[in-house]
Amino acid sequence: MSSVLSILVIVWVIYMIVKKHYPQAVLLFAGVILLAWAVFVNGTMVLSAKASSGSNVLDIFETIQVLMSERIAGLGLMIMSIAGFAKYMDYVGAGKALFAVVATPIKKIRSPYILLVVGFFISQFLVIFIPSHAGLGLLLMVTMYPIFIRAGVSKLSALGVIGCAQYMDVGPGSGNAILAATITGMNPAVYFVKWQFPIFITTTLVLGIVHFFVQRWWDKKEGYIPNMEAIDVKEDTKRPPIIYAVLPIIPMIFILGFSPLFKSPIKINVVTAMFLSTFIAMAFELFRTRSFQSTLCGLKHMFDGMGRSFTVVISLIVSGEVFANGLVNRIIPQADVLQGRNWGK
């Protein structure tokens, strides 16, 4: 009976999402139904004794609080800070300045699909130093996406390359790579250089070639005709000074510069890099506008971006995890759940 319910709930979730119902609500509702079944029918404790509210019934909703607290404090804050920085970069027009710098070299690339391949290879270099899928994706949306679009690349092709940027968890900073190295009894750096890197290089070269043909095929099928001749390298009177081109790159400079690559004694995480870079950008704005009030008001765009990210991304992650937690508690026996999970620890 339990397995039948799980299958029915999964089918319902798929149906509702295909019908374009709000996915967060669908996943959250389905997760609560599964957790309720686990509590009332199976008598399962859905949270550990340490994280429990003291009531199995209330723990159904306490699970949402636990998951949301963990995600917002960690992954969620990182994603929101990057999204906020991206929104602020759009507000100050840094993307236009960055494109003004690279427009002339891009004109020499005759095919937009070669540009996509070059962009993909650049993203794979960054993967080694930025192990977060969402974090790297958002950074590429700030820096690389505007260049692709202004160079005549279709939006879907640009998103296809950026979405595939972290197709493989690789690098000494990747949590999964560190776990694999620990299980095999190797140093993470040795594991990366000796075992991951040869596979990573090979698959990256193959995927780069695949992107060239696949994105071109999809564009042709959808009737999109790229026109790199239309790239406008003339002076844009609405763009900020050319020095603003460095602003979208500053977070990467901090993240890479204070990484183990350069054996820096200083450590800087993504969130710190985003806020520090934003304040540097505000200093640029203050110098350009000569208005302290305008500069301060501009910061609201960062927080707007953070809020938007919570609404679209973080809420989906938490809702999906509530649904997954409901499935886990429905499928795994109670003893295994309590021994194998550490919710709230």
C-alpha positions in Angstrom: 0.0 0.0 0.0 2.8 2.4 0.9 4.6 1.8 -2.5 1.3 2.4 -4.3 0.8 5.7 -2.6 4.4 6.8 -3.4 3.9 6.0 -7.1 0.6 7.8 -7.2 2.1 10.9 -5.5 5.0 10.9 -8.0 2.7 10.5 -10.9 0.5 13.4 -9.6 3.6 15.6 -9.2 4.7 14.9 -12.7 1.2 15.6 -14.1 0.9 18.9 -12.1 4.3 20.2 -13.2 3.7 19.3 -16.9 0.4 21.2 -16.6 2.5 24.2 -15.5 1.2 24.4 -11.9 3.4 26.3 -9.5 6.2 23.6 -8.9 7.1 24.8 -5.4 3.6 24.4 -4.1 3.2 21.0 -5.8 6.4 19.6 -4.4 5.8 21.0 -0.9 2.2 19.7 -0.8 3.3 16.2 -2.0 6.1 16.1 0.5 3.8 17.0 3.4 1.3 14.2 2.2 4.1 11.6 2.2 5.5 12.8 5.6 2.0 12.6 7.1 1.6 9.1 5.8 4.9 8.1 7.3 3.9 9.5 10.7 0.2 8.4 10.9 0.4 5.1 9.1 3.9 3.8 9.5 4.6 5.5 12.9 8.0 6.8 11.5 9.9 9.5 13.3 10.7 11.9 10.5 13.3 13.9 12.5 16.0 12.8 14.8 15.4 13.1 18.6 17.7 16.2 18.7 15.9 18.0 15.9 12.4 16.9 16.8 9.8 19.4 18.2 8.6 16.6 20.6 5.6 15.9 18.5 5.7 13.6 15.5 2.8 15.5 14.0 4.4 18.9 14.3 7.7 17.3 13.0 6.0 17.1 9.6 6.2 20.9 9.3 9.4 21.1 11.5 11.1 19.3 8.7 10.4 22.3 6.4 12.0 24.6 9.0 15.1 22.4 9.4 15.6 22.2 5.6 15.1 25.9 5.1 17.4 26.8 7.9 20.2 24.7 6.5 19.7 25.8 2.9 19.4 29.6 3.6 22.4 29.5 5.9 24.6 27.8 3.4 23.8 27.2 -0.3 20.9 29.6 -0.2 22.9 32.6 1.0 25.6 31.9 -1.6 23.1 31.7 -4.5 21.2 34.8 -3.3 24.4 36.8 -2.9 25.5 36.0 -6.5 22.0 36.8 -7.8 22.1 40.1 -6.0 25.5 40.9 -7.4 24.3 40.1 -10.9 21.3 42.3 -10.5 23.5 45.2 -9.3 25.9 44.7 -12.2 22.9 44.9 -14.6 21.8 48.1 -12.8 25.2 49.9 -13.2 25.5 48.7 -16.8 28.8 46.7 -16.2 27.8 44.1 -18.8 27.7 46.8 -21.5 31.2 48.0 -20.6 32.5 44.4 -20.5 31.1 43.7 -24.0 32.6 47.0 -25.3 36.0 45.6 -24.3 35.6 42.2 -26.0 33.4 43.2 -29.0 36.3 43.8 -31.3 38.1 40.5 -30.7 34.7 38.7 -31.0 34.2 40.2 -34.4 37.2 38.2 -35.6 35.4 35.0 -34.7 33.3 34.2 -37.7 31.1 31.6 -36.1 29.0 32.1 -33.0 29.3 28.4 -32.3 33.0 28.6 -32.1 32.4 31.4 -29.6 30.2 29.1 -27.6 32.9 26.4 -27.6 35.5 28.9 -26.4 33.1 30.1 -23.7 32.5 26.5 -22.6 36.3 25.8 -22.3 36.6 29.0 -20.2 33.8 27.8 -17.9 35.6 24.5 -17.4 38.7 26.3 -16.2 36.5 28.1 -13.6 34.9 24.9 -12.5 38.1 23.8 -10.8 38.0 26.8 -8.5 34.3 27.4 -8.1 32.7 24.0 -7.1 29.2 25.3 -6.7 26.9 24.5 -9.6 24.5 27.4 -8.9 27.3 29.8 -8.0 29.3 29.2 -11.2 26.1 29.4 -13.3 25.1 32.7 -11.8 28.6 34.1 -12.3 28.6 33.1 -15.9 25.2 34.7 -16.3 26.8 38.0 -15.1 29.9 37.8 -17.3 29.5 35.4 -20.2 25.8 35.5 -21.0 25.6 39.2 -22.0 28.6 38.7 -24.3 27.0 35.7 -26.0 23.7 37.5 -26.5 25.3 40.7 -27.9 27.5 38.6 -30.2 24.4 37.2 -31.9 24.2 33.8 -30.1 20.7 32.6 -29.4 19.5 32.8 -25.8 18.8 29.0 -25.6 22.3 28.1 -27.0 24.0 30.5 -24.5 21.9 28.9 -21.7 22.7 25.4 -23.0 26.5 26.0 -22.7 26.2 27.8 -19.3 23.9 25.1 -17.9 26.4 22.4 -18.9 29.3 24.3 -17.3 29.5 22.0 -14.3 28.6 18.7 -15.9 31.2 17.1 -13.6 32.1 17.6 -10.0 35.8 18.1 -10.3 38.7 19.8 -8.5 40.2 19.7 -5.0 37.5 22.0 -3.7 34.6 19.9 -4.8 32.7 18.3 -1.9 31.9 15.2 -3.9 35.5 14.9 -5.1 36.8 15.2 -1.5 34.3 12.5 -0.4 35.5 10.2 -3.2 39.2 10.9 -2.3 38.4 10.2 1.4 36.7 6.9 0.6 39.6 5.8 -1.6 42.2 6.9 1.0 43.8 9.5 -1.3 44.7 13.1 -0.9 42.1 15.3 -2.7 44.8 17.0 -4.8 46.4 13.7 -5.8 43.0 12.3 -6.6 42.2 15.2 -8.8 45.5 15.3 -10.7 46.0 11.6 -11.2 42.5 10.3 -11.6 40.0 13.1 -12.3 42.0 15.4 -14.5 42.7 13.0 -17.5 39.0 12.1 -17.7 37.9 15.7 -17.2 40.1 17.0 -20.1 39.0 14.2 -22.4 35.3 14.7 -21.8 35.6 18.5 -21.9 37.1 18.3 -25.4 34.4 16.0 -26.5 31.6 18.1 -25.0 33.0 21.2 -26.6 32.8 19.6 -30.0 29.3 18.3 -29.3 28.1 21.8 -28.3 29.3 23.1 -31.6 27.1 20.7 -33.6 24.2 20.4 -31.1 23.5 24.1 -30.6 23.8 24.7 -34.3 21.3 22.0 -35.0 18.8 23.3 -32.5 19.1 26.9 -33.8 18.5 25.7 -37.3 15.5 23.6 -36.2 14.0 26.5 -34.4 14.6 28.9 -37.3 17.2 31.1 -35.5 19.8 32.7 -37.9 22.8 34.0 -36.0 24.3 37.2 -37.4 27.7 38.1 -36.0 28.0 40.9 -38.6 25.4 42.8 -36.7 27.6 43.2 -33.6 27.7 46.9 -32.8 31.2 48.0 -31.8 30.3 51.7 -31.9 30.4 53.9 -28.8 27.3 53.3 -26.7 26.4 56.6 -25.1 24.2 54.8 -22.5 26.9 52.6 -21.2 29.1 53.5 -18.2 32.8 54.2 -18.5 34.9 51.4 -19.9 36.6 50.8 -16.5 33.3 49.3 -15.4 34.2 46.2 -17.5 36.4 45.0 -14.6 33.5 45.0 -12.1 31.9 41.6 -13.1 35.4 40.0 -13.0 36.2 41.2 -9.5 34.5 38.3 -7.6 36.4 35.7 -9.7 39.7 37.6 -8.9 38.9 37.3 -5.2 37.8 33.7 -5.4 40.7 32.5 -7.5 43.3 34.8 -5.9 42.6 33.6 -2.4 42.3 30.0 -3.3 44.8 27.1 -2.6 46.0 27.5 -6.2 48.2 30.5 -5.0 48.7 29.0 -1.5 47.1 32.1 0.0 46.9 32.1 3.9 43.7 34.2 3.5 40.4 32.4 2.7 37.5 34.1 1.1 34.2 32.4 0.4 31.7 33.2 -2.4 29.3 35.3 -0.2 32.1 37.5 1.1 33.5 38.0 -2.4 30.1 39.0 -3.7 29.4 41.6 -1.0 33.0 43.0 -1.1 32.7 43.3 -4.9 29.4 45.0 -4.6 30.9 47.7 -2.3 33.7 48.2 -4.7 31.2 48.7 -7.5 29.4 51.2 -5.2 32.6 53.2 -4.9 32.8 53.3 -8.7 29.2 54.6 -8.8 29.9 57.2 -6.1 32.8 58.5 -8.1 30.8 58.6 -11.3 27.5 60.1 -10.0 28.9 62.2 -7.2 25.7 61.4 -5.4 25.9 59.6 -2.1 22.2 59.2 -1.9 21.9 57.8 -5.4 24.7 55.3 -4.6 23.0 54.1 -1.4 19.7 53.8 -3.1 21.3 51.7 -5.8 22.0 48.9 -3.3 18.3 48.0 -3.2 18.8 46.4 -6.6 21.2 43.9 -5.0 18.6 43.0 -2.3 15.9 42.8 -5.0 18.0 40.3 -6.8 18.6 38.3 -3.6 14.8 38.3 -2.9 14.1 37.2 -6.5 16.6 34.4 -6.2 14.9 33.2 -3.0 11.5 33.2 -4.6 12.6 31.3 -7.7 15.6 29.2 -6.7 15.8 28.6 -3.0 12.1 28.0 -2.5 12.3 25.3 -5.3 15.3 23.6 -3.7 13.6 23.5 -0.2 10.3 22.3 -1.7 12.1 19.6 -3.7 14.0 18.4 -0.6 10.8 18.2 1.5 9.3 16.0 -1.3 12.5 13.9 -1.4 12.5 13.6 2.4 8.9 12.4 2.3 9.9 9.7 -0.2 12.8 8.7 1.9 10.7 8.3 5.0 8.1 6.4 3.0 10.6 4.0 1.5 13.4 3.5 4.1 12.5 1.7 7.3 12.3 3.8 10.4 15.5 2.3 12.0 17.5 3.0 8.8 16.2 6.6 8.6 17.2 7.4 12.2 20.7 5.8 11.9 21.5 7.1 8.4 20.4 10.7 8.6 21.4 13.6 10.7 18.7 16.2 10.3 19.3 19.2 12.5 22.8 18.2 13.5 
